[in-house]
């Protein structure tokens, strides 16, 4: 049996394990270690396991991940998101669909200090859904906007998936953060335009609130200041070379913690919970990354990526053709799997192909994350939809309502992906301006 065939069988077995519901890190660890044993020997497999675990634990770059997760926990403790959402509602609430727009903007704000699509959907549903229902918003529009807001969680820095992608592909994390500036905010803007068009064509979907005075709008901006300061520290500091990503994350964590202390929202119980949640999430992600590296070694030993590269060369595909093909594959895999699972599953196979076809990995990373987020938003198994439906049950939000409400946002996200493919400079312009 050829090594390529062994690699293909291993990939198939891992997919089967995932569909059966096994945790992704167990799937990748078992298949990777077993594959290395088959292609080499047991001693070699244990050496690879030990080396990968040591490399991940000792890599300074990985320190970014738990710090950014802790930022999200402290932001939740401080009540920052409730204040930001209320301020955004004051600024845009009088427009038809303004409260739904505020939900999108609030999700974007939380994305700047968090890094999780699921956390973004959950937080905004908890904060915004009661007000949307109370203001007589159409349940489908309300649910769709909250699910769509979650797609910004990994696209606007500091997304957890951005950090993992940078580590898997060895691209600069700072450059990847900067590359997301325009795409992340452009997608949010496209969602706002879509909501405005929907509510203009059918006003009953999103009634406008009473107009706020300019004084009230000006005063409301003070509630946005903590988020804006965090955004300036993280993105501005990296953009202008003041901070590394690790330093920016550390400074921002201290700032938000002090803000929570000043507001007297910190208790021993929620502080302990914040550290516990961060440790659990970090441990889970580290296990996934270690197992991914083990599977990458197995993939390289099997020579499956090289065989796929030679096979694709025979079709005379361009780099763009390869990217479109991979996007189609991601659209399929994203249905049963989450963003991290899809990325860790496929990168060992696709990365050598992307390098061989000279595809810009920064541009491809943004496309990948957006495509996987679209899968999280798409019926029938998008994870964001399940979160909104579960939290919306007390308000009469059914799964069918969430499905219907998400469809217009799926169309908008698909158009956004097409725009990114057609105009790569949307993703790369800000990187070219970095210092």
ROPADO-417864 format. One record per residue (C-alpha): residue number from 1; chain; x, y, z. Coordinates in steps of 0.02 Angstrom, whole numbers, plus 50000, padded with zeros to 5 digits. Each point is the difference from the previous one (the first is absolute). Layout:
REM ROPADO-417864
> NUM / A / X / Y / Z
...
REM end
This chain:
REM ROPADO-417864
> 1 / A / 50000 / 50000 / 50000
> 2 / A / 50072 / 50169 / 49948
> 3 / A / 50029 / 50138 / 50127
> 4 / A / 49880 / 50114 / 49904
> 5 / A / 49861 / 49871 / 50017
> 6 / A / 50035 / 49983 / 50186
> 7 / A / 49987 / 50190 / 50014
> 8 / A / 49833 / 50001 / 49909
> 9 / A / 49932 / 49860 / 50109
> 10 / A / 50056 / 50091 / 50156
> 11 / A / 49914 / 50160 / 49942
> 12 / A / 49839 / 49903 / 49967
> 13 / A / 50005 / 49915 / 50170
> 14 / A / 50024 / 50168 / 50085
> 15 / A / 49849 / 50071 / 49910
> 16 / A / 49898 / 49849 / 50053
> 17 / A / 50052 / 50023 / 50182
> 18 / A / 49949 / 50183 / 49994
> 19 / A / 49830 / 49961 / 49925
> 20 / A / 49975 / 49873 / 50141
> 21 / A / 50023 / 50141 / 50125
> 22 / A / 50174 / 49968 / 50069
> 23 / A / 50094 / 50157 / 50055
> 24 / A / 50109 / 50063 / 49858
> 25 / A / 50162 / 49992 / 50100
> 26 / A / 49972 / 49816 / 50038
> 27 / A / 49963 / 49964 / 49816
> 28 / A / 50159 / 50087 / 49941
> 29 / A / 50108 / 49928 / 50138
> 30 / A / 49945 / 49820 / 49973
> 31 / A / 50011 / 50005 / 49810
> 32 / A / 50162 / 50098 / 49999
> 33 / A / 50089 / 49890 / 50128
> 34 / A / 49935 / 49839 / 49922
> 35 / A / 50048 / 50059 / 49826
> 36 / A / 50178 / 50044 / 50053
> 37 / A / 50013 / 49828 / 50082
> 38 / A / 49945 / 49915 / 49839
> 39 / A / 50116 / 50102 / 49889
> 40 / A / 50143 / 49995 / 50125
> 41 / A / 49996 / 49916 / 50169
> 42 / A / 49930 / 50022 / 50175
> 43 / A / 50159 / 50081 / 50066
> 44 / A / 49993 / 50131 / 49863
> 45 / A / 49817 / 50035 / 50037
> 46 / A / 50034 / 50032 / 50185
> 47 / A / 50146 / 50114 / 49955
> 48 / A / 49886 / 50102 / 49887
> 49 / A / 49866 / 50013 / 50135
> 50 / A / 50127 / 50059 / 50130
> 51 / A / 50082 / 50123 / 49880
> 52 / A / 49835 / 50077 / 49944
> 53 / A / 49940 / 50020 / 50180
> 54 / A / 50164 / 50082 / 50050
> 55 / A / 50002 / 50117 / 49850
> 56 / A / 49824 / 50063 / 50034
> 57 / A / 50028 / 50021 / 50188
> 58 / A / 50165 / 50093 / 49976
> 59 / A / 49951 / 50111 / 49853
> 60 / A / 49986 / 50181 / 50058
> 61 / A / 49874 / 50039 / 49863
> 62 / A / 49871 / 49888 / 50083
> 63 / A / 49998 / 50116 / 50151
> 64 / A / 49887 / 50115 / 49898
> 65 / A / 49856 / 49877 / 50003
> 66 / A / 49958 / 49990 / 50187
> 67 / A / 50025 / 50186 / 50022
> 68 / A / 49873 / 50043 / 49865
> 69 / A / 49878 / 49874 / 50074
> 70 / A / 50021 / 50084 / 50170
> 71 / A / 49962 / 50170 / 49921
> 72 / A / 49829 / 49934 / 49947
> 73 / A / 49966 / 49934 / 50175
> 74 / A / 50046 / 50166 / 50083
> 75 / A / 49896 / 50097 / 49873
> 76 / A / 49849 / 49893 / 50044
> 77 / A / 50028 / 50028 / 50187
> 78 / A / 50014 / 50189 / 49980
> 79 / A / 49831 / 50017 / 49915
> 80 / A / 50086 / 50085 / 49855
> 81 / A / 49890 / 49917 / 49869
> 82 / A / 49835 / 50057 / 50077
> 83 / A / 50061 / 50179 / 50003
> 84 / A / 50068 / 49992 / 49823
> 85 / A / 49839 / 49927 / 49933
> 86 / A / 49893 / 50132 / 50084
> 87 / A / 50114 / 50136 / 49931
> 88 / A / 49990 / 49931 / 49824
> 89 / A / 49812 / 49989 / 50015
> 90 / A / 49996 / 50185 / 50045
> 91 / A / 50105 / 50042 / 49847
> 92 / A / 49906 / 49899 / 49868
> 93 / A / 49840 / 49943 / 50086
> 94 / A / 49886 / 50126 / 49916
> 95 / A / 50031 / 49923 / 49828
> 96 / A / 49886 / 49862 / 49941
> 97 / A / 50090 / 49843 / 50052
> 98 / A / 50113 / 50106 / 50109
> 99 / A / 49994 / 49882 / 50148
> 100 / A / 50049 / 49853 / 49888
> 101 / A / 50140 / 50110 / 49931
> 102 / A / 50056 / 50036 / 50177
> 103 / A / 50008 / 49812 / 50029
> 104 / A / 50119 / 49981 / 49852
> 105 / A / 50106 / 50146 / 50059
> 106 / A / 49999 / 49932 / 50177
> 107 / A / 50061 / 49832 / 49936
> 108 / A / 50139 / 50090 / 49907
> 109 / A / 50047 / 50093 / 50159
> 110 / A / 50005 / 49840 / 50102
> 111 / A / 50104 / 49918 / 49863
> 112 / A / 50133 / 50133 / 50028
> 113 / A / 50028 / 49940 / 50178
> 114 / A / 49952 / 49818 / 49987
> 115 / A / 50040 / 49870 / 49868
> 116 / A / 49861 / 49873 / 49989
> 117 / A / 49856 / 49990 / 49878
> 118 / A / 49894 / 49897 / 50120
> 119 / A / 50036 / 50115 / 50148
> 120 / A / 49955 / 50150 / 49892
> 121 / A / 49832 / 49924 / 49951
> 122 / A / 49962 / 49948 / 50179
> 123 / A / 50045 / 50168 / 50078
> 124 / A / 49904 / 50104 / 49874
> 125 / A / 49847 / 49886 / 50009
> 126 / A / 49998 / 50017 / 50189
> 127 / A / 50019 / 50189 / 49991
> 128 / A / 49898 / 50047 / 49847
> 129 / A / 49861 / 49872 / 49974
> 130 / A / 49888 / 50060 / 50144
> 131 / A / 50005 / 50178 / 49933
> 132 / A / 49970 / 49945 / 49820
> 133 / A / 49846 / 49900 / 50051
> 134 / A / 49938 / 50141 / 50114
> 135 / A / 50013 / 50125 / 49856
> 136 / A / 49891 / 49887 / 49890
> 137 / A / 50138 / 49952 / 49879
> 138 / A / 49962 / 49857 / 49881
> 139 / A / 50068 / 49842 / 50085
> 140 / A / 50081 / 49940 / 49839
> 141 / A / 50097 / 50162 / 49976
> 142 / A / 50049 / 50005 / 50184
> 143 / A / 50062 / 49820 / 50001
> 144 / A / 50089 / 50017 / 49833
> 145 / A / 50091 / 50159 / 50053
> 146 / A / 50060 / 49922 / 50163
> 147 / A / 50063 / 49843 / 49912
> 148 / A / 50085 / 50105 / 49865
> 149 / A / 50084 / 50109 / 50130
> 150 / A / 50090 / 49845 / 50061
> 151 / A / 50088 / 49982 / 49832
> 152 / A / 50100 / 50156 / 50045
> 153 / A / 50072 / 49914 / 50154
> 154 / A / 50142 / 49917 / 49906
> 155 / A / 50018 / 50126 / 49858
> 156 / A / 50030 / 50157 / 50102
> 157 / A / 50163 / 49985 / 50101
> 158 / A / 50043 / 49926 / 50121
> 159 / A / 49907 / 49844 / 49941
> 160 / A / 50056 / 49835 / 50074
> 161 / A / 49996 / 49920 / 49828
> 162 / A / 50114 / 50138 / 49933
> 163 / A / 50129 / 49953 / 50131
> 164 / A / 49986 / 49815 / 49960
> 165 / A / 50012 / 50032 / 49812
> 166 / A / 50156 / 50105 / 50025
> 167 / A / 50080 / 49862 / 50102
> 168 / A / 49954 / 49864 / 49874
> 169 / A / 50062 / 50095 / 49847
> 170 / A / 50144 / 50096 / 50080
> 171 / A / 49936 / 50168 / 49936
> 172 / A / 50026 / 50155 / 50106
> 173 / A / 49861 / 50016 / 50129
> 174 / A / 50018 / 50189 / 50001
> 175 / A / 49981 / 50008 / 49811
> 176 / A / 49851 / 49883 / 50006
> 177 / A / 49914 / 50111 / 50128
> 178 / A / 50031 / 50153 / 49894
> 179 / A / 49941 / 49910 / 49842
> 180 / A / 49830 / 49975 / 50084
> 181 / A / 49968 / 50185 / 50029
> 182 / A / 49910 / 50040 / 49839
> 183 / A / 49916 / 49829 / 49969
> 184 / A / 49930 / 49989 / 50176
> 185 / A / 49923 / 50172 / 50002
> 186 / A / 49945 / 49985 / 49818
> 187 / A / 49899 / 49844 / 50040
> 188 / A / 49920 / 50088 / 50149
> 189 / A / 49956 / 50147 / 49887
> 190 / A / 49923 / 49885 / 49870
> 191 / A / 49891 / 49922 / 50135
> 192 / A / 49942 / 50175 / 50050
> 193 / A / 49955 / 50043 / 49821
> 194 / A / 49906 / 49836 / 49982
> 195 / A / 49898 / 50034 / 50158
> 196 / A / 49961 / 50176 / 49941
> 197 / A / 49940 / 49936 / 49830
> 198 / A / 49894 / 49864 / 50080
> 199 / A / 49916 / 50122 / 50119
> 200 / A / 49976 / 50130 / 49865
> 201 / A / 49912 / 49875 / 49887
> 202 / A / 49898 / 49931 / 50146
> 203 / A / 49993 / 50127 / 50143
> 204 / A / 49912 / 49880 / 50118
> 205 / A / 50160 / 49896 / 50015
> 206 / A / 50091 / 50131 / 50103
> 207 / A / 49907 / 50152 / 50068
> 208 / A / 50109 / 50149 / 50040
> 209 / A / 50015 / 50067 / 50177
> 210 / A / 49967 / 50177 / 50054
> 211 / A / 50133 / 50122 / 49946
> 212 / A / 50139 / 50042 / 50124
> 213 / A / 50067 / 50175 / 50025
> 214 / A / 50175 / 50042 / 49943
> 215 / A / 50045 / 50026 / 50182
> 216 / A / 49942 / 49823 / 50043
> 217 / A / 50099 / 49931 / 49853
> 218 / A / 50156 / 50093 / 50053
> 219 / A / 49983 / 49941 / 50179
> 220 / A / 49974 / 49821 / 49944
> 221 / A / 50172 / 49996 / 49919
> 222 / A / 50080 / 49995 / 50172
> 223 / A / 49930 / 49823 / 50021
> 224 / A / 50091 / 49951 / 49840
> 225 / A / 50167 / 50069 / 50059
> 226 / A / 50062 / 49840 / 50087
> 227 / A / 49973 / 49900 / 49840
> 228 / A / 50080 / 50136 / 49894
> 229 / A / 50152 / 50010 / 50115
> 230 / A / 50018 / 49810 / 49992
> 231 / A / 49989 / 50007 / 49811
> 232 / A / 50132 / 50136 / 49989
> 233 / A / 50117 / 49906 / 50117
> 234 / A / 49986 / 49834 / 49907
> 235 / A / 49984 / 50052 / 49818
> 236 / A / 50082 / 50171 / 50003
> 237 / A / 50147 / 49940 / 50103
> 238 / A / 50034 / 49856 / 49880
> 239 / A / 49970 / 50106 / 49844
> 240 / A / 50128 / 50132 / 50049
> 241 / A / 50127 / 49881 / 50076
> 242 / A / 49976 / 50058 / 50180
> 243 / A / 49953 / 49827 / 50065
> 244 / A / 50020 / 49821 / 49948
> 245 / A / 49836 / 49902 / 50005
> 246 / A / 50050 / 49924 / 50167
> 247 / A / 50040 / 50169 / 50076
> 248 / A / 49841 / 50080 / 49932
> 249 / A / 49896 / 49858 / 50074
> 250 / A / 50083 / 50018 / 50170
> 251 / A / 49977 / 50188 / 50008
> 252 / A / 49818 / 49986 / 49947
> 253 / A / 49967 / 49864 / 50131
> 254 / A / 50066 / 50110 / 50139
> 255 / A / 49900 / 50149 / 49937
> 256 / A / 49834 / 49904 / 49996
> 257 / A / 50033 / 49921 / 50169
> 258 / A / 50032 / 50171 / 50078
> 259 / A / 49842 / 50064 / 49916
> 260 / A / 49900 / 49857 / 50078
> 261 / A / 50078 / 50034 / 50171
> 262 / A / 49959 / 50185 / 49990
> 263 / A / 49819 / 49957 / 49957
> 264 / A / 49997 / 49879 / 50149
> 265 / A / 49936 / 49854 / 49896
> 266 / A / 50142 / 49883 / 50050
> 267 / A / 49962 / 49870 / 50133
> 268 / A / 50100 / 49853 / 50059
> 269 / A / 49877 / 49881 / 49918
> 270 / A / 49995 / 50077 / 49826
> 271 / A / 50188 / 50031 / 50002
> 272 / A / 50030 / 49816 / 50040
> 273 / A / 49875 / 49954 / 49864
> 274 / A / 50092 / 50109 / 49873
> 275 / A / 50167 / 49915 / 50034
> 276 / A / 49917 / 49828 / 50000
> 277 / A / 49915 / 50030 / 49832
> 278 / A / 50162 / 50066 / 49926
> 279 / A / 50099 / 49849 / 50060
> 280 / A / 49871 / 49876 / 49936
> 281 / A / 49990 / 50084 / 49830
> 282 / A / 50189 / 50016 / 49988
> 283 / A / 50026 / 49817 / 50045
> 284 / A / 49874 / 49946 / 49870
> 285 / A / 50079 / 50106 / 49863
> 286 / A / 50176 / 49944 / 50047
> 287 / A / 49946 / 49817 / 49990
> 288 / A / 49927 / 50034 / 49827
> 289 / A / 50158 / 50088 / 49939
> 290 / A / 50116 / 49863 / 50065
> 291 / A / 49896 / 49864 / 49919
> 292 / A / 49994 / 50102 / 49840
> 293 / A / 50189 / 50007 / 49993
> 294 / A / 50008 / 49812 / 50027
> 295 / A / 49880 / 49975 / 49855
> 296 / A / 50103 / 50121 / 49894
> 297 / A / 50153 / 49891 / 50026
> 298 / A / 49900 / 49847 / 49948
> 299 / A / 49937 / 50093 / 49847
> 300 / A / 50177 / 50048 / 49949
> 301 / A / 50064 / 49822 / 50024
> 302 / A / 49859 / 49932 / 49892
> 303 / A / 50045 / 50121 / 49859
> 304 / A / 49813 / 50026 / 49970
> 305 / A / 50015 / 50190 / 49978
> 306 / A / 50137 / 49979 / 49870
> 307 / A / 49897 / 49870 / 49907
> 308 / A / 49849 / 50116 / 50000
> 309 / A / 50108 / 50143 / 49938
> 310 / A / 50064 / 49898 / 49853
> 311 / A / 49823 / 49942 / 49961
> 312 / A / 49930 / 50176 / 50001
> 313 / A / 50143 / 50063 / 49892
> 314 / A / 49939 / 49883 / 49864
> 315 / A / 49837 / 50099 / 49991
> 316 / A / 50100 / 50161 / 49971
> 317 / A / 49908 / 50090 / 50139
> 318 / A / 50051 / 50177 / 50041
> 319 / A / 50025 / 50057 / 50179
> 320 / A / 49827 / 50081 / 49992
> 321 / A / 49924 / 49838 / 49936
> 322 / A / 50077 / 49905 / 50146
> 323 / A / 49933 / 50127 / 50125
> 324 / A / 49823 / 49988 / 49929
> 325 / A / 50010 / 49810 / 50007
> 326 / A / 50054 / 50007 / 50182
> 327 / A / 49860 / 50123 / 50041
> 328 / A / 49874 / 49874 / 49931
> 329 / A / 50077 / 49863 / 50108
> 330 / A / 49991 / 50115 / 50153
> 331 / A / 49818 / 50037 / 49963
> 332 / A / 49965 / 49813 / 50010
> 333 / A / 50110 / 49962 / 50151
> 334 / A / 49936 / 50152 / 50093
> 335 / A / 49826 / 49925 / 50011
> 336 / A / 50040 / 49864 / 50129
> 337 / A / 50161 / 50077 / 50072
> 338 / A / 50046 / 50165 / 50085
> 339 / A / 50129 / 50123 / 49935
> 340 / A / 50146 / 49935 / 50104
> 341 / A / 49962 / 49820 / 49953
> 342 / A / 49995 / 50038 / 49814
> 343 / A / 50161 / 50098 / 50006
> 344 / A / 50098 / 49874 / 50101
> 345 / A / 49932 / 49857 / 49896
> 346 / A / 50047 / 50073 / 49832
> 347 / A / 50153 / 50110 / 50023
> 348 / A / 50125 / 49855 / 50005
> 349 / A / 49934 / 49949 / 49828
> 350 / A / 49967 / 50169 / 49920
> 351 / A / 50147 / 50103 / 50062
> 352 / A / 50132 / 49916 / 49889
> 353 / A / 49882 / 50020 / 49851
> 354 / A / 49974 / 50186 / 50037
> 355 / A / 50188 / 50027 / 50012
> 356 / A / 50028 / 49905 / 49838
> 357 / A / 49870 / 50106 / 49910
> 358 / A / 50072 / 50161 / 50076
> 359 / A / 49837 / 50051 / 50085
> 360 / A / 50014 / 50146 / 50122
> 361 / A / 49970 / 49921 / 50170
> 362 / A / 49937 / 50160 / 50082
> 363 / A / 49864 / 50020 / 49868
> 364 / A / 49959 / 49814 / 50007
> 365 / A / 49987 / 50005 / 50189
> 366 / A / 49866 / 50134 / 49997
> 367 / A / 49906 / 49906 / 49863
> 368 / A / 50010 / 49838 / 50100
> 369 / A / 49935 / 50076 / 50161
> 370 / A / 49859 / 50090 / 49910
> 371 / A / 49947 / 49843 / 49907
> 372 / A / 49998 / 49898 / 50160
> 373 / A / 49901 / 50136 / 50088
> 374 / A / 49874 / 49995 / 49858
> 375 / A / 49982 / 49814 / 50034
> 376 / A / 49968 / 50040 / 50185
> 377 / A / 49861 / 50117 / 49943
> 378 / A / 49922 / 49883 / 49872
> 379 / A / 49851 / 49884 / 50033
> 380 / A / 49976 / 49863 / 50047
> 381 / A / 50145 / 49975 / 50121
> 382 / A / 50088 / 50168 / 50018
> 383 / A / 50061 / 50009 / 50180
> 384 / A / 49954 / 50185 / 50018
> 385 / A / 49820 / 49958 / 49956
> 386 / A / 49989 / 49870 / 50138
> 387 / A / 50068 / 50122 / 50129
> 388 / A / 49873 / 50134 / 49956
> 389 / A / 49857 / 49874 / 49992
> 390 / A / 50045 / 49925 / 50168
> 391 / A / 50012 / 50168 / 50087
> 392 / A / 49845 / 50064 / 49909
> 393 / A / 49882 / 49862 / 50060
> 394 / A / 49931 / 50103 / 50146
> 395 / A / 49953 / 50136 / 49874
> 396 / A / 49911 / 49882 / 49880
> 397 / A / 50144 / 49990 / 49875
> 398 / A / 49994 / 49832 / 49911
> 399 / A / 50135 / 49916 / 49898
> 400 / A / 49898 / 50029 / 49842
> 401 / A / 49992 / 50186 / 50039
> 402 / A / 50189 / 50009 / 50019
> 403 / A / 50026 / 49903 / 49837
> 404 / A / 49888 / 50118 / 49900
> 405 / A / 50076 / 50155 / 50078
> 406 / A / 50178 / 49945 / 49961
> 407 / A / 49974 / 49976 / 49812
> 408 / A / 50016 / 50185 / 49948
> 409 / A / 50159 / 50015 / 50104
> 410 / A / 50070 / 49842 / 49919
> 411 / A / 49973 / 50081 / 49829
> 412 / A / 50089 / 50158 / 50058
> 413 / A / 50146 / 49899 / 50068
> 414 / A / 50013 / 49903 / 49837
> 415 / A / 50005 / 50162 / 49900
> 416 / A / 50136 / 50060 / 50119
> 417 / A / 50105 / 49845 / 49965
> 418 / A / 49983 / 50028 / 49813
> 419 / A / 50057 / 50181 / 50023
> 420 / A / 50152 / 49942 / 50100
> 421 / A / 50047 / 49876 / 49864
> 422 / A / 49978 / 50129 / 49863
> 423 / A / 50095 / 50138 / 50092
> 424 / A / 50143 / 49927 / 50106
> 425 / A / 50062 / 50175 / 50041
> 426 / A / 49855 / 50021 / 50120
> 427 / A / 50094 / 49879 / 50112
> 428 / A / 50177 / 50052 / 49958
> 429 / A / 49995 / 50190 / 49989
> 430 / A / 50021 / 50036 / 50186
> 431 / A / 50143 / 49874 / 50013
> 432 / A / 50094 / 50098 / 49868
> 433 / A / 49984 / 50155 / 50112
> 434 / A / 50070 / 49918 / 50156
> 435 / A / 50151 / 50069 / 50089
REM end
